[in-house]
Amino acid sequence: MEEKKFDFNTIIGFGLIFVIIIWMMYNNSNNEAKEQQEKAKTEKAAKTSVSAIPKETTTTVTDTAVADSVKIQKLQGTLGSFAYSATLPSAKENFTTLENEFVRLKIANKGGYVVEAILKKYEKFKKNSGQLVELIKDNNASFNLQLQTKDNRVLNTKDLFFEPTLTKVGANQILSMKLKAGANEYLEYKYVLAPDKYLVDFDIRSQGLNTVLNTSKPIDLEWDLKTFRNEKSIAYENRFADIRYEYEDGKNNNVGLGKDAEETPEKVSYIAYKQHFFSTILLTKMPFATSKLHSNNLIKDEKVDTTFTKQFKTNVPLAFNNNELDYKMSWYFGPTDYKTLKNYNRNLEKIVPLGWGIFGWINKFIFIPLFGFLSSFMGLGIAIIVFTILIKIAMSPITFKSFLSQAKMKVLRPEIMEIGEKFKKDPMKKQQETMKLYNKAGVNPMAGCIPALIQIPFMYASFQFFPSAFELRQKGFLWADDLSSFDQIVKLPFNIPLYGDHISLFPILAAIAIFFYMKMTSGDQAMAQPQQDGMPDMAKMMKIMIYVSPVMMLIFFNSYGSGLSLYNFISNLITIGIMLVIKRYFINSDKIHTQIQENKTKVKSESKFQKKMREMMEQAEAQKQLQNKKK
């Protein structure tokens, strides 16, 4: 047998093979680790790229440039050149907030417009105490420009993404929202919010879009708003909600309160979506050439329709200038307060309905300054009372003349009735003799009417002033928790047509006061008016009015602002007091009778009016006699 010997070369061979195997295993493991790291990096980059693209246009391409290129090609079919804007990081649902002491505005990337406008100093009606007034929220508003491209596309800016850039210059916050068609081609909305203002500068301009948009036609601006309820009585609030606008260099008008009301004014410089005490206004320095304004009432059943009051819509054209848009505009989000609006010097105070002609003058130059002064250092309820007292004292000389005239006519009534009986069959002669009696007695039958007519504008002005007085909002007095709304003391379990489902106390007090006032004066007024042929008896008419007037006060004022009812209550009380004082200390029927008899003995010259009336009567009498002769 051959003896086996130890083979050293074999051992070396096996060792080298083992080393090679170990090296190969290590090298393969290292390569796999590197491949895993590279794969992880690649997947992470792909995820980052995908997250920056809206879901509807995501892509798994890892190269950003290639992904954007693919995305642009995909969107160009619908967006054209504005597909570029959809590739930017801002092309996602996001918002930018502008805020100062008065307002908080939220502007959306999508559409570039205000999607939330909250007034920080005012709360909704007391039932929702703590909830701030929201003019815009939860998609109740939209703002859109309808773009027409050169390749016949129609694009709506409300559906496109803008790129926001927020800066601060001094105390002003400046937000630029750009809808881009390229790096240097864009449509820009620019917002500038200053401190301590409700007014926000708002510019619309374009740059380099003449190759993208059809600039031969104006762009349609569409602005819609559904107004939220903010007050206790939605029906009362809705009565004062409408579209107000300024047009043709300073003229003012409103669209109306009815269903589907519409106006098409030209050269419009501002459009105000006015609620009762708050407004959203769009102003422009370059007037809109034409406009279409539409208002619709959303309240059909005030028990069911409790969220919105009106639907407002505006459509105006924005014209290109040298192939570019350039409009300097402003937004106002704030109270419909006369003084606040007037401070902006843009005629915005004209949206406050103070009445036309003399009624508006009384409110502007008497009521607003006087009430503003009183309310600056006393409670609103006390200010209304003092305000009413001062107005009635100022009107007392006119009231005195009216009562004095009634007293004179009452003294003359027996003689007037005697003339009426004597010339019963000759109305013209009766009228002539009556006029002679007035002239001899020194009595002017119109003297009692003129003072009453003078007081009517002040009464009507108060009906405009108190519902518009922003100062009264949520200010209480006695049992009334809000002088701008009704002062409910009893909630009824049912609804009474015309009256409502509650009982207010101030209208009841005002109705009682006007009842006693008319009860005290109706006799004198009936006696002061001579009976005319063919006319109903004045005493009967006055008796009916004694009861009709208080009932009307109860019905129509039950849902009105309690500040107006308080004013009417105090006004009637003061009038009763003044009347008692005048009758007791200033008017004596015996003295008046004596004075009239003395006047009859004096030779009096006719006034121009009396002379004209006498001549007209004489001519009429002569014509009548001539006609009788011909017969």
Secondary structure, DSSP 4 states (H G I P E B T S, - for coil): -PPP---HHHHHHHHHHHHHHHHHHHHHHHHHHHHHHHHHHHHHHHHHHHHTS-GGG----S-HHHHHHHHHHHHHHHHGGGGGGGGSTT-SS-EEEEE-SSEEEEEETBTSSEEEEEEEEEE--GGGTTPEEEEE-TT-EEEEEEEEBTTS-EEEGGGSBPEEEEEEETTEEEEEEEEESSSS-EEEEEEEE-TT-SEEEEEEEEES-TTTB-TTSPEEEEEEEEEEP-SS-HHHHHTT-EEEEEETTTEEEE--SSTTEEE--EEEEEEEEE-SSEEEEEEEEEEEEE-EEEEEE--S-TTT--SEEEEEEEEEEE--BTTB-EEEEEEEEEE--HHHHHTTSSSGGGGS---SHHHHHHIIIIIHHHHHHHHTTS-HHHHHHHHHHHHHHHHHHHHHHHHHHHHHHHHHHHHHHHHHHHTTT-HHHHHHHHHHHHHHHT--TTTTHHHHHHHHHHHHHHHHHHHH-GGGTT--BTTBS-TTS--EEEEEEEEETTTEEEEEHHHHHHHHHHHHHHHHHHHHHHHHSPP-TTS--HHHHHHHHHHHHHHHHHHHHTTS-HHHHHHHHHHHHHHHHHHHHHHHHT--HHHHHHHHHHHHHS--PPPHHHHHHHHHHHHHHHHHHHHHHH-
